[in-house]
Amino acid sequence: MFGTATGYPLTPDEEEMLHEFARQAAGKGAIVLVTLERRPALASLTSTDADTFAKVLQDLNVSLDTRFVVRFAPEMNGTWTGWGQQPAAYVNAFRTGIRSAKCQT
Protein backbone atom coordinates (compact mmCIF):
# COMPACT_ATOMS: atom_id res chain seq x y z
CA MET A 1 0.00 0.00 0.00
CA PHE A 2 1.31 3.43 -0.98
CA GLY A 3 -0.18 6.53 0.65
CA THR A 4 -0.52 10.15 -0.34
CA ALA A 5 -2.45 13.18 0.90
CA THR A 6 -4.19 15.71 -1.29
CA GLY A 7 -6.45 18.70 -0.98
CA TYR A 8 -10.16 18.22 -1.53
CA PRO A 9 -11.78 19.18 -3.79
CA LEU A 10 -8.93 18.42 -6.16
CA THR A 11 -7.25 21.23 -8.06
CA PRO A 12 -5.98 20.41 -11.57
CA ASP A 13 -2.41 20.21 -10.21
CA GLU A 14 -3.45 17.87 -7.40
CA GLU A 15 -5.34 15.69 -9.87
CA GLU A 16 -2.21 15.38 -12.01
CA MET A 17 -0.08 14.53 -8.97
CA LEU A 18 -2.65 11.87 -7.98
CA HIS A 19 -2.50 10.42 -11.50
CA GLU A 20 1.29 10.22 -11.33
CA PHE A 21 1.26 8.74 -7.83
CA ALA A 22 -1.31 6.12 -8.89
CA ARG A 23 0.77 5.23 -11.97
CA GLN A 24 3.81 4.62 -9.79
CA ALA A 25 1.86 2.61 -7.23
CA ALA A 26 0.17 0.53 -9.94
CA GLY A 27 3.60 -0.25 -11.39
CA LYS A 28 4.46 -1.91 -8.07
CA GLY A 29 1.09 -3.64 -7.74
CA ALA A 30 0.21 -1.50 -4.71
CA ILE A 31 -3.13 -0.28 -3.42
CA VAL A 32 -3.30 3.53 -3.23
CA LEU A 33 -4.30 5.10 0.08
CA VAL A 34 -5.54 8.66 -0.56
CA THR A 35 -6.02 11.00 2.39
CA LEU A 36 -8.38 13.86 1.55
CA GLU A 37 -7.69 17.08 3.41
CA ARG A 38 -10.61 19.38 2.91
CA ARG A 39 -9.86 22.85 1.67
CA PRO A 40 -13.10 24.84 2.10
CA ALA A 41 -15.41 24.66 5.07
CA LEU A 42 -16.99 21.24 5.51
CA ALA A 43 -20.46 22.67 4.89
CA SER A 44 -19.41 23.94 1.45
CA LEU A 45 -18.38 20.52 0.09
CA THR A 46 -20.89 19.35 -2.51
CA SER A 47 -21.97 16.18 -4.24
CA THR A 48 -20.34 17.61 -7.38
CA ASP A 49 -16.99 17.64 -5.54
CA ALA A 50 -17.53 14.01 -4.56
CA ASP A 51 -18.70 13.04 -8.07
CA THR A 52 -15.61 14.61 -9.62
CA PHE A 53 -13.27 12.84 -7.21
CA ALA A 54 -15.06 9.50 -7.64
CA LYS A 55 -14.79 9.84 -11.42
CA VAL A 56 -11.03 10.46 -11.17
CA LEU A 57 -10.60 7.30 -9.07
CA GLN A 58 -12.88 5.30 -11.34
CA ASP A 59 -10.91 6.34 -14.43
CA LEU A 60 -7.61 5.53 -12.72
CA ASN A 61 -8.96 2.14 -11.63
CA VAL A 62 -9.96 1.30 -15.18
CA SER A 63 -6.80 2.58 -16.84
CA LEU A 64 -4.28 1.29 -14.27
CA ASP A 65 -6.11 -1.71 -12.80
CA THR A 66 -5.36 -0.50 -9.27
CA ARG A 67 -7.49 -0.07 -6.18
CA PHE A 68 -7.94 2.82 -3.79
CA VAL A 69 -8.66 3.33 -0.11
CA VAL A 70 -9.88 6.83 0.77
CA ARG A 71 -9.47 8.54 4.14
CA PHE A 72 -11.74 11.55 4.40
CA ALA A 73 -10.45 14.40 6.56
CA PRO A 74 -8.86 12.22 9.26
CA GLU A 75 -8.36 13.31 12.85
CA MET A 76 -11.66 15.18 12.89
CA ASN A 77 -11.73 15.03 16.68
CA GLY A 78 -8.56 17.10 16.94
CA THR A 79 -8.22 20.82 17.37
CA TRP A 80 -5.17 20.88 15.08
CA THR A 81 -7.14 20.39 11.84
CA GLY A 82 -9.30 22.97 10.11
CA TRP A 83 -12.17 20.48 10.00
CA GLY A 84 -11.83 19.26 13.58
CA GLN A 85 -14.38 19.61 16.36
CA GLN A 86 -17.30 19.92 13.91
CA PRO A 87 -19.04 16.55 14.21
CA ALA A 88 -22.36 17.45 12.52
CA ALA A 89 -20.68 19.21 9.58
CA TYR A 90 -18.18 16.34 9.26
CA VAL A 91 -20.92 13.70 9.17
CA ASN A 92 -22.91 15.69 6.58
CA ALA A 93 -19.85 16.17 4.35
CA PHE A 94 -18.92 12.49 4.66
CA ARG A 95 -22.47 11.38 3.82
CA THR A 96 -22.53 13.68 0.80
CA GLY A 97 -19.42 11.89 -0.49
CA ILE A 98 -20.80 8.42 0.28
CA ARG A 99 -24.09 9.09 -1.52
CA SER A 100 -22.14 10.29 -4.52
CA ALA A 101 -19.74 7.34 -4.48
CA LYS A 102 -22.68 4.92 -4.45
CA CYS A 103 -23.93 6.54 -7.65
CA GLN A 104 -20.56 5.79 -9.29
CA THR A 105 -20.68 2.03 -8.71
N, CA, C and O atoms as CSV, one atom per row, in Angstrom:
chain,resi,resn,atom,element,x,y,z
A,1,MET,N,N,0.847,-1.159,0.000
A,1,MET,CA,C,0.000,0.000,0.000
A,1,MET,C,C,0.897,1.228,0.000
A,1,MET,O,O,1.825,1.335,0.801
A,2,PHE,N,N,0.608,2.149,-0.905
A,2,PHE,CA,C,1.311,3.429,-0.976
A,2,PHE,C,C,0.316,4.522,-0.607
A,2,PHE,O,O,-0.827,4.492,-1.063
A,3,GLY,N,N,0.730,5.482,0.208
A,3,GLY,CA,C,-0.179,6.527,0.654
A,3,GLY,C,C,0.244,7.911,0.230
A,3,GLY,O,O,1.432,8.212,0.112
A,4,THR,N,N,-0.753,8.751,0.002
A,4,THR,CA,C,-0.525,10.147,-0.341
A,4,THR,C,C,-1.671,10.976,0.224
A,4,THR,O,O,-2.766,10.461,0.450
A,5,ALA,N,N,-1.417,12.247,0.448
A,5,ALA,CA,C,-2.450,13.177,0.900
A,5,ALA,C,C,-2.655,14.225,-0.184
A,5,ALA,O,O,-1.720,14.597,-0.893
A,6,THR,N,N,-3.887,14.692,-0.301
A,6,THR,CA,C,-4.192,15.712,-1.293
A,6,THR,C,C,-5.303,16.604,-0.774
A,6,THR,O,O,-6.092,16.206,0.083
A,7,GLY,N,N,-5.352,17.805,-1.304
A,7,GLY,CA,C,-6.446,18.699,-0.977
A,7,GLY,C,C,-7.740,18.190,-1.593
A,7,GLY,O,O,-7.726,17.425,-2.558
A,8,TYR,N,N,-8.850,18.620,-1.028
A,8,TYR,CA,C,-10.163,18.222,-1.530
A,8,TYR,C,C,-11.100,19.393,-1.373
A,8,TYR,O,O,-11.218,19.960,-0.287
A,9,PRO,N,N,-11.769,19.760,-2.451
A,9,PRO,CA,C,-11.776,19.177,-3.787
A,9,PRO,C,C,-10.429,19.337,-4.492
A,9,PRO,O,O,-9.645,20.238,-4.195
A,10,LEU,N,N,-10.195,18.430,-5.431
A,10,LEU,CA,C,-8.928,18.422,-6.163
A,10,LEU,C,C,-8.780,19.646,-7.055
A,10,LEU,O,O,-9.724,20.045,-7.737
A,11,THR,N,N,-7.594,20.234,-7.045
A,11,THR,CA,C,-7.248,21.230,-8.055
A,11,THR,C,C,-6.698,20.461,-9.257
A,11,THR,O,O,-6.375,19.281,-9.127
A,12,PRO,N,N,-6.584,21.102,-10.422
A,12,PRO,CA,C,-5.982,20.408,-11.570
A,12,PRO,C,C,-4.569,19.892,-11.270
A,12,PRO,O,O,-4.217,18.792,-11.694
A,13,ASP,N,N,-3.762,20.666,-10.549
A,13,ASP,CA,C,-2.405,20.212,-10.208
A,13,ASP,C,C,-2.438,19.000,-9.289
A,13,ASP,O,O,-1.656,18.065,-9.464
A,14,GLU,N,N,-3.336,19.011,-8.312
A,14,GLU,CA,C,-3.449,17.869,-7.405
A,14,GLU,C,C,-3.950,16.627,-8.142
A,14,GLU,O,O,-3.516,15.510,-7.857
A,15,GLU,N,N,-4.858,16.828,-9.081
A,15,GLU,CA,C,-5.336,15.686,-9.869
A,15,GLU,C,C,-4.193,15.075,-10.671
A,15,GLU,O,O,-4.085,13.852,-10.755
A,16,GLU,N,N,-3.350,15.896,-11.254
A,16,GLU,CA,C,-2.211,15.378,-12.015
A,16,GLU,C,C,-1.223,14.654,-11.099
A,16,GLU,O,O,-0.689,13.607,-11.467
A,17,MET,N,N,-0.980,15.207,-9.909
A,17,MET,CA,C,-0.082,14.527,-8.973
A,17,MET,C,C,-0.677,13.186,-8.532
A,17,MET,O,O,0.056,12.212,-8.362
A,18,LEU,N,N,-2.000,13.128,-8.345
A,18,LEU,CA,C,-2.647,11.875,-7.980
A,18,LEU,C,C,-2.522,10.858,-9.110
A,18,LEU,O,O,-2.276,9.677,-8.862
A,19,HIS,N,N,-2.690,11.311,-10.346
A,19,HIS,CA,C,-2.502,10.424,-11.504
A,19,HIS,C,C,-1.095,9.837,-11.503
A,19,HIS,O,O,-0.924,8.631,-11.678
A,20,GLU,N,N,-0.100,10.674,-11.309
A,20,GLU,CA,C,1.293,10.216,-11.331
A,20,GLU,C,C,1.568,9.265,-10.167
A,20,GLU,O,O,2.225,8.240,-10.341
A,21,PHE,N,N,1.067,9.605,-8.991
A,21,PHE,CA,C,1.257,8.736,-7.830
A,21,PHE,C,C,0.615,7.372,-8.080
A,21,PHE,O,O,1.214,6.336,-7.793
A,22,ALA,N,N,-0.602,7.380,-8.613
A,22,ALA,CA,C,-1.309,6.121,-8.886
A,22,ALA,C,C,-0.568,5.299,-9.942
A,22,ALA,O,O,-0.511,4.074,-9.841
A,23,ARG,N,N,-0.009,5.955,-10.942
A,23,ARG,CA,C,0.771,5.227,-11.966
A,23,ARG,C,C,1.966,4.521,-11.328
A,23,ARG,O,O,2.249,3.363,-11.636
A,24,GLN,N,N,2.656,5.220,-10.447
A,24,GLN,CA,C,3.814,4.623,-9.790
A,24,GLN,C,C,3.397,3.472,-8.874
A,24,GLN,O,O,4.048,2.427,-8.856
A,25,ALA,N,N,2.334,3.656,-8.127
A,25,ALA,CA,C,1.856,2.605,-7.226
A,25,ALA,C,C,1.392,1.393,-8.020
A,25,ALA,O,O,1.688,0.257,-7.651
A,26,ALA,N,N,0.669,1.628,-9.105
A,26,ALA,CA,C,0.173,0.527,-9.938
A,26,ALA,C,C,1.333,-0.266,-10.523
A,26,ALA,O,O,1.243,-1.484,-10.674
A,27,GLY,N,N,2.421,0.422,-10.851
A,27,GLY,CA,C,3.601,-0.248,-11.385
A,27,GLY,C,C,4.222,-1.222,-10.396
A,27,GLY,O,O,4.930,-2.148,-10.792
A,28,LYS,N,N,3.961,-1.019,-9.126
A,28,LYS,CA,C,4.464,-1.911,-8.067
A,28,LYS,C,C,3.386,-2.874,-7.576
A,28,LYS,O,O,3.634,-3.689,-6.687
A,29,GLY,N,N,2.183,-2.777,-8.161
A,29,GLY,CA,C,1.085,-3.639,-7.741
A,29,GLY,C,C,0.482,-3.229,-6.406
A,29,GLY,O,O,-0.138,-4.048,-5.728
A,30,ALA,N,N,0.658,-1.972,-6.025
A,30,ALA,CA,C,0.213,-1.496,-4.712
A,30,ALA,C,C,-1.197,-0.919,-4.759
A,30,ALA,O,O,-1.651,-0.422,-5.790
A,31,ILE,N,N,-1.867,-0.995,-3.636
A,31,ILE,CA,C,-3.126,-0.283,-3.425
A,31,ILE,C,C,-2.757,1.155,-3.071
A,31,ILE,O,O,-1.747,1.390,-2.408
A,32,VAL,N,N,-3.570,2.120,-3.509
A,32,VAL,CA,C,-3.300,3.527,-3.234
A,32,VAL,C,C,-4.199,4.008,-2.097
A,32,VAL,O,O,-5.425,3.941,-2.194
A,33,LEU,N,N,-3.586,4.488,-1.031
A,33,LEU,CA,C,-4.302,5.102,0.080
A,33,LEU,C,C,-4.270,6.612,-0.141
A,33,LEU,O,O,-3.199,7.218,-0.151
A,34,VAL,N,N,-5.444,7.216,-0.318
A,34,VAL,CA,C,-5.541,8.656,-0.560
A,34,VAL,C,C,-6.193,9.312,0.650
A,34,VAL,O,O,-7.330,8.995,0.998
A,35,THR,N,N,-5.473,10.222,1.283
A,35,THR,CA,C,-6.019,10.996,2.390
A,35,THR,C,C,-6.501,12.330,1.841
A,35,THR,O,O,-5.722,13.097,1.274
A,36,LEU,N,N,-7.796,12.601,2.016
A,36,LEU,CA,C,-8.378,13.861,1.547
A,36,LEU,C,C,-8.375,14.866,2.685
A,36,LEU,O,O,-8.939,14.624,3.752
A,37,GLU,N,N,-7.733,15.993,2.440
A,37,GLU,CA,C,-7.689,17.077,3.413
A,37,GLU,C,C,-8.528,18.215,2.857
A,37,GLU,O,O,-8.141,18.880,1.897
A,38,ARG,N,N,-9.655,18.423,3.459
A,38,ARG,CA,C,-10.605,19.380,2.906
A,38,ARG,C,C,-10.021,20.790,2.877
A,38,ARG,O,O,-9.294,21.204,3.780
A,39,ARG,N,N,-10.352,21.492,1.843
A,39,ARG,CA,C,-9.856,22.853,1.669
A,39,ARG,C,C,-10.893,23.864,2.147
A,39,ARG,O,O,-10.583,24.658,3.035
A,40,PRO,N,N,-12.116,23.875,1.599
A,40,PRO,CA,C,-13.099,24.839,2.100
A,40,PRO,C,C,-13.765,24.314,3.359
A,40,PRO,O,O,-13.464,23.213,3.820
A,41,ALA,N,N,-14.656,25.097,3.901
A,41,ALA,CA,C,-15.406,24.657,5.073
A,41,ALA,C,C,-16.168,23.374,4.746
A,41,ALA,O,O,-16.619,23.185,3.617
A,42,LEU,N,N,-16.306,22.507,5.724
A,42,LEU,CA,C,-16.993,21.236,5.513
A,42,LEU,C,C,-18.373,21.439,4.905
A,42,LEU,O,O,-18.774,20.684,4.020
A,43,ALA,N,N,-19.096,22.437,5.361
A,43,ALA,CA,C,-20.462,22.667,4.886
A,43,ALA,C,C,-20.514,23.059,3.414
A,43,ALA,O,O,-21.569,22.958,2.787
A,44,SER,N,N,-19.389,23.508,2.852
A,44,SER,CA,C,-19.409,23.938,1.448
A,44,SER,C,C,-19.034,22.827,0.472
A,44,SER,O,O,-19.075,23.037,-0.740
A,45,LEU,N,N,-18.665,21.640,0.982
A,45,LEU,CA,C,-18.375,20.519,0.093
A,45,LEU,C,C,-19.681,20.013,-0.508
A,45,LEU,O,O,-20.691,19.907,0.187
A,46,THR,N,N,-19.655,19.703,-1.804
A,46,THR,CA,C,-20.887,19.351,-2.510
A,46,THR,C,C,-20.812,17.955,-3.108
A,46,THR,O,O,-19.748,17.339,-3.155
A,47,SER,N,N,-21.944,17.475,-3.557
A,47,SER,CA,C,-21.969,16.182,-4.244
A,47,SER,C,C,-21.201,16.276,-5.558
A,47,SER,O,O,-20.663,15.269,-6.019
A,48,THR,N,N,-21.136,17.441,-6.168
A,48,THR,CA,C,-20.338,17.613,-7.383
A,48,THR,C,C,-18.855,17.387,-7.082
A,48,THR,O,O,-18.149,16.760,-7.873
A,49,ASP,N,N,-18.381,17.894,-5.941
A,49,ASP,CA,C,-16.993,17.644,-5.536
A,49,ASP,C,C,-16.742,16.141,-5.412
A,49,ASP,O,O,-15.739,15.621,-5.899
A,50,ALA,N,N,-17.669,15.462,-4.755
A,50,ALA,CA,C,-17.534,14.012,-4.562
A,50,ALA,C,C,-17.626,13.271,-5.891
A,50,ALA,O,O,-16.862,12.336,-6.133
A,51,ASP,N,N,-18.554,13.680,-6.754
A,51,ASP,CA,C,-18.700,13.039,-8.070
A,51,ASP,C,C,-17.421,13.176,-8.886
A,51,ASP,O,O,-16.975,12.219,-9.518
A,52,THR,N,N,-16.838,14.362,-8.870
A,52,THR,CA,C,-15.611,14.612,-9.623
A,52,THR,C,C,-14.478,13.731,-9.103
A,52,THR,O,O,-13.755,13.119,-9.889
A,53,PHE,N,N,-14.325,13.665,-7.791
A,53,PHE,CA,C,-13.270,12.842,-7.207
A,53,PHE,C,C,-13.504,11.362,-7.501
A,53,PHE,O,O,-12.568,10.644,-7.853
A,54,ALA,N,N,-14.743,10.905,-7.358
A,54,ALA,CA,C,-15.057,9.500,-7.637
A,54,ALA,C,C,-14.771,9.155,-9.094
A,54,ALA,O,O,-14.294,8.060,-9.390
A,55,LYS,N,N,-15.057,10.071,-9.993
A,55,LYS,CA,C,-14.791,9.840,-11.420
A,55,LYS,C,C,-13.288,9.725,-11.676
A,55,LYS,O,O,-12.865,8.885,-12.470
A,56,VAL,N,N,-12.485,10.545,-11.026
A,56,VAL,CA,C,-11.029,10.456,-11.165
A,56,VAL,C,C,-10.557,9.073,-10.729
A,56,VAL,O,O,-9.791,8.423,-11.441
A,57,LEU,N,N,-11.015,8.621,-9.554
A,57,LEU,CA,C,-10.596,7.298,-9.073
A,57,LEU,C,C,-11.106,6.180,-9.975
A,57,LEU,O,O,-10.392,5.210,-10.233
A,58,GLN,N,N,-12.323,6.315,-10.449
A,58,GLN,CA,C,-12.881,5.297,-11.340
A,58,GLN,C,C,-12.061,5.201,-12.628
A,58,GLN,O,O,-11.747,4.103,-13.085
A,59,ASP,N,N,-11.718,6.342,-13.206
A,59,ASP,CA,C,-10.910,6.344,-14.432
A,59,ASP,C,C,-9.528,5.746,-14.186
A,59,ASP,O,O,-9.023,4.990,-15.015
A,60,LEU,N,N,-8.912,6.085,-13.044
A,60,LEU,CA,C,-7.607,5.526,-12.716
A,60,LEU,C,C,-7.701,4.019,-12.491
A,60,LEU,O,O,-6.812,3.273,-12.902
A,61,ASN,N,N,-8.762,3.575,-11.849
A,61,ASN,CA,C,-8.962,2.142,-11.629
A,61,ASN,C,C,-9.047,1.397,-12.947
A,61,ASN,O,O,-8.437,0.342,-13.114
A,62,VAL,N,N,-9.802,1.947,-13.877
A,62,VAL,CA,C,-9.963,1.297,-15.182
A,62,VAL,C,C,-8.659,1.321,-15.969
A,62,VAL,O,O,-8.265,0.305,-16.542
A,63,SER,N,N,-7.989,2.457,-16.003
A,63,SER,CA,C,-6.797,2.577,-16.843
A,63,SER,C,C,-5.565,1.892,-16.247
A,63,SER,O,O,-4.699,1.424,-16.986
A,64,LEU,N,N,-5.483,1.829,-14.904
A,64,LEU,CA,C,-4.279,1.285,-14.267
A,64,LEU,C,C,-4.513,-0.050,-13.575
A,64,LEU,O,O,-3.563,-0.689,-13.122
A,65,ASP,N,N,-5.751,-0.472,-13.491
A,65,ASP,CA,C,-6.107,-1.711,-12.798
A,65,ASP,C,C,-5.547,-1.705,-11.379
A,65,ASP,O,O,-4.919,-2.671,-10.944
A,66,THR,N,N,-5.782,-0.604,-10.663
A,66,THR,CA,C,-5.359,-0.496,-9.272
A,66,THR,C,C,-6.549,-0.134,-8.410
A,66,THR,O,O,-7.576,0.327,-8.908
A,67,ARG,N,N,-6.405,-0.344,-7.126
A,67,ARG,CA,C,-7.491,-0.071,-6.183
A,67,ARG,C,C,-7.100,1.069,-5.254
A,67,ARG,O,O,-5.926,1.399,-5.088
A,68,PHE,N,N,-8.134,1.659,-4.653
A,68,PHE,CA,C,-7.942,2.822,-3.792
A,68,PHE,C,C,-8.654,2.635,-2.462
A,68,PHE,O,O,-9.718,2.021,-2.387
A,69,VAL,N,N,-8.047,3.176,-1.423
A,69,VAL,CA,C,-8.655,3.334,-0.110
A,69,VAL,C,C,-8.640,4.832,0.156
A,69,VAL,O,O,-7.607,5.482,-0.005
A,70,VAL,N,N,-9.774,5.380,0.560
A,70,VAL,CA,C,-9.878,6.826,0.767
A,70,VAL,C,C,-10.112,7.116,2.244
A,70,VAL,O,O,-10.996,6.543,2.881
A,71,ARG,N,N,-9.295,8.023,2.764
A,71,ARG,CA,C,-9.467,8.542,4.138
A,71,ARG,C,C,-9.973,9.969,4.002
A,71,ARG,O,O,-9.291,10.827,3.442
A,72,PHE,N,N,-11.153,10.216,4.508
A,72,PHE,CA,C,-11.737,11.548,4.396
A,72,PHE,C,C,-11.444,12.366,5.646
A,72,PHE,O,O,-11.895,12.023,6.738
A,73,ALA,N,N,-10.698,13.434,5.486
A,73,ALA,CA,C,-10.446,14.403,6.558
A,73,ALA,C,C,-10.208,13.726,7.908
A,73,ALA,O,O,-10.994,13.899,8.840
A,74,PRO,N,N,-9.111,12.949,8.012
A,74,PRO,CA,C,-8.861,12.222,9.258
A,74,PRO,C,C,-8.567,13.157,10.434
A,74,PRO,O,O,-8.294,14.345,10.261
A,75,GLU,N,N,-8.632,12.593,11.601
A,75,GLU,CA,C,-8.363,13.306,12.852
A,75,GLU,C,C,-9.368,14.428,13.097
A,75,GLU,O,O,-9.018,15.504,13.582
A,76,MET,N,N,-10.624,14.152,12.749
A,76,MET,CA,C,-11.655,15.184,12.889
A,76,MET,C,C,-11.963,15.539,14.343
A,76,MET,O,O,-12.605,16.553,14.614
A,77,ASN,N,N,-11.507,14.710,15.269
A,77,ASN,CA,C,-11.729,15.026,16.680
A,77,ASN,C,C,-10.692,15.992,17.236
A,77,ASN,O,O,-10.838,16.501,18.347
A,78,GLY,N,N,-9.642,16.241,16.457
A,78,GLY,CA,C,-8.561,17.096,16.942
A,78,GLY,C,C,-8.819,18.568,16.731
A,78,GLY,O,O,-9.611,18.967,15.877
A,79,THR,N,N,-8.137,19.364,17.527
A,79,THR,CA,C,-8.225,20.821,17.375
A,79,THR,C,C,-7.187,21.332,16.383
A,79,THR,O,O,-7.215,22.505,16.011
A,80,TRP,N,N,-6.273,20.470,15.950
A,80,TRP,CA,C,-5.168,20.878,15.084
A,80,TRP,C,C,-5.509,20.811,13.600
A,80,TRP,O,O,-4.661,21.128,12.766
A,81,THR,N,N,-6.730,20.406,13.248
A,81,THR,CA,C,-7.142,20.393,11.845
A,81,THR,C,C,-8.221,21.441,11.630
A,81,THR,O,O,-8.979,21.759,12.546
A,82,GLY,N,N,-8.287,21.973,10.426
A,82,GLY,CA,C,-9.304,22.972,10.105
A,82,GLY,C,C,-10.713,22.419,10.118
A,82,GLY,O,O,-11.677,23.179,10.214
A,83,TRP,N,N,-10.846,21.102,10.022
A,83,TRP,CA,C,-12.170,20.476,10.000
A,83,TRP,C,C,-12.505,19.798,11.326
A,83,TRP,O,O,-13.550,19.161,11.453
A,84,GLY,N,N,-11.623,19.935,12.305
A,84,GLY,CA,C,-11.825,19.260,13.584
A,84,GLY,C,C,-12.891,19.909,14.437
A,84,GLY,O,O,-13.235,21.078,14.256
A,85,GLN,N,N,-13.413,19.123,15.379
A,85,GLN,CA,C,-14.376,19.608,16.363
A,85,GLN,C,C,-15.678,20.127,15.740
A,85,GLN,O,O,-16.320,21.024,16.287
A,86,GLN,N,N,-16.061,19.554,14.590
A,86,GLN,CA,C,-17.298,19.920,13.912
A,86,GLN,C,C,-18.062,18.640,13.536
A,86,GLN,O,O,-18.244,18.363,12.351
A,87,PRO,N,N,-18.502,17.872,14.514
A,87,PRO,CA,C,-19.041,16.548,14.210
A,87,PRO,C,C,-20.232,16.551,13.257
A,87,PRO,O,O,-20.282,15.708,12.361
A,88,ALA,N,N,-21.179,17.448,13.407
A,88,ALA,CA,C,-22.356,17.454,12.525
A,88,ALA,C,C,-21.954,17.804,11.090
A,88,ALA,O,O,-22.400,17.154,10.145
A,89,ALA,N,N,-21.119,18.821,10.927
A,89,ALA,CA,C,-20.676,19.212,9.581
A,89,ALA,C,C,-19.837,18.107,8.954
A,89,ALA,O,O,-19.935,17.860,7.752
A,90,TYR,N,N,-19.011,17.437,9.762
A,90,TYR,CA,C,-18.179,16.342,9.262
A,90,TYR,C,C,-19.055,15.195,8.760
A,90,TYR,O,O,-18.844,14.682,7.661
A,91,VAL,N,N,-20.032,14.798,9.561
A,91,VAL,CA,C,-20.919,13.696,9.167
A,91,VAL,C,C,-21.671,14.059,7.888
A,91,VAL,O,O,-21.776,13.229,6.986
A,92,ASN,N,N,-22.191,15.271,7.793
A,92,ASN,CA,C,-22.911,15.685,6.583
A,92,ASN,C,C,-22.012,15.665,5.356
A,92,ASN,O,O,-22.426,15.197,4.295
A,93,ALA,N,N,-20.791,16.167,5.485
A,93,ALA,CA,C,-19.853,16.174,4.349
A,93,ALA,C,C,-19.488,14.744,3.954
A,93,ALA,O,O,-19.422,14.425,2.766
A,94,PHE,N,N,-19.253,13.890,4.935
A,94,PHE,CA,C,-18.924,12.492,4.657
A,94,PHE,C,C,-20.085,11.804,3.948
A,94,PHE,O,O,-19.884,11.103,2.956
A,95,ARG,N,N,-21.291,12.004,4.452
A,95,ARG,CA,C,-22.467,11.381,3.823
A,95,ARG,C,C,-22.689,11.889,2.409
A,95,ARG,O,O,-23.114,11.125,1.543
A,96,THR,N,N,-22.414,13.146,2.158
A,96,THR,CA,C,-22.531,13.679,0.797
A,96,THR,C,C,-21.604,12.911,-0.127
A,96,THR,O,O,-21.997,12.558,-1.239
A,97,GLY,N,N,-20.386,12.648,0.310
A,97,GLY,CA,C,-19.423,11.891,-0.490
A,97,GLY,C,C,-19.837,10.440,-0.670
A,97,GLY,O,O,-19.659,9.880,-1.752
A,98,ILE,N,N,-20.379,9.825,0.360
A,98,ILE,CA,C,-20.798,8.424,0.281
A,98,ILE,C,C,-21.967,8.281,-0.676
A,98,ILE,O,O,-21.975,7.363,-1.496
A,99,ARG,N,N,-22.944,9.154,-0.595
A,99,ARG,CA,C,-24.091,9.085,-1.523
A,99,ARG,C,C,-23.609,9.207,-2.954
A,99,ARG,O,O,-24.077,8.495,-3.843
A,100,SER,N,N,-22.680,10.107,-3.168
A,100,SER,CA,C,-22.141,10.290,-4.520
A,100,SER,C,C,-21.379,9.066,-4.981
A,100,SER,O,O,-21.544,8.623,-6.117
A,101,ALA,N,N,-20.541,8.512,-4.107
A,101,ALA,CA,C,-19.743,7.340,-4.482
A,101,ALA,C,C,-20.641,6.163,-4.839
A,101,ALA,O,O,-20.315,5.396,-5.744
A,102,LYS,N,N,-21.759,6.006,-4.149
A,102,LYS,CA,C,-22.683,4.922,-4.448
A,102,LYS,C,C,-23.249,5.076,-5.852
A,102,LYS,O,O,-23.532,4.083,-6.522
A,103,CYS,N,N,-23.413,6.301,-6.294
A,103,CYS,CA,C,-23.926,6.541,-7.645
A,103,CYS,C,C,-22.906,6.146,-8.707
A,103,CYS,O,O,-23.278,5.884,-9.850
A,104,GLN,N,N,-21.627,6.100,-8.345
A,104,GLN,CA,C,-20.556,5.789,-9.292
A,104,GLN,C,C,-20.378,4.302,-9.489
A,104,GLN,O,O,-19.740,3.899,-10.461
A,105,THR,N,N,-20.914,3.459,-8.610
A,105,THR,CA,C,-20.680,2.033,-8.707
A,105,THR,C,C,-21.755,1.334,-9.485
A,105,THR,O,O,-21.700,0.116,-9.657
